[in-house]
């Protein structure tokens, strides 16, 4: 008995149903969880990309502060 494979339509239906993250949620994640991870693990530089056009670069400065640069792609 052969396994039933999903059709392309079945595979893409789940992707369309996924909730899109908005820019506010991305920035909140970067400025909280990502900064905390960078700080707690003594990382100097970190680049994040969510695969949906949102990107962030985090850099630790000499005074211990963290410089955050966020960019995003928006479809209107």
C-alpha positions, 0 to 999 in steps of 0.5 A: 500500500503506497503512502498518499502524497500531498498535492501542491495545493494541499502543501500551499494551503497551509502556507497561505493560512499562516499569520504574517508577522507585522513590522511592530512584532518584528521590531519588538522581537529584535529589541527584546529577545534578540538583544537579550540573547546577544547580551547574555551570550557575549556576542559582538555582532549578530544578523537576523533574517526572517525570510519575509523581508525583515532583517536586523543587524545588532552590534555591541558598542565599546560602552556596552550598549547595543546598536540595532538596525532594522529593515523591512520589505512591505507589500502594499 
